[in-house]
Amino acid sequence: MGILKWALIFAVAALVAAVFGFGGMAEGFADIAQFLFVAFVVVAVIIGVLGLRAIKRVT
């Protein structure tokens, strides 16, 4: 949950910066939020695959 929390924080920071017109800052926050979101999805998929493999071994 930690990575997703940080992705949401940076996404909100990017939106706030975009509203106030801080172009470079908004772009930086958006890049960080996007990277963290992708990292969260990759980790979630890996954990899901490992969980399915563990269930198949038990049954």
N, C-alpha and C positions, 0 to 999 in steps of 0.2 A: 504494500500500500504506500510505502514511502516514496517510491519513484513516481507513482501516479499523483501523489500529493504535490510534489515539486513541479511536475508538468503542469498541473492546474494553476499553481501559484505563478509560474512564469507566463502562462497563457493569459491570466488576468492582468499581470503586469504589462504584457505586450498590448493588451486592449486599452488599458489606461494610458500608456505612453502614446498609443496611436491617436487616441481622442485628443490629447494635448499637443499633438503634432511633433513629437520627438522621434523623427524618422529613424535615425541610426539606433537609438535605444530600443525602439519598438521592434526593429528588425532583429536585433540581438536577442531580445527576450523571446521573440517568436521562434528563432532558430533553436534556442535552448529548450523551449517547451516541446517543439516538434521532435527533437532528438530524444528527450526523456520519454515522450509518449511512445515512440517507436521501440525504445529499449524495454518499456513496460510490456508492450505487446509481444515482443520476442521472448522475454522471460516467461510470460504467461503461457505461450504456446509450448515452450520447452517443458515447463512444469506439467502441462496437460498431457503431452506425449509420454513423459516419464511416468505419470500417474496411470495412464492406460496400460503401459507396459508392465507396471507393478501389479495391476489388477489381473492381467492375463496370466502372470506367473503364479498368482495365488490360486486362481480358479482352475 
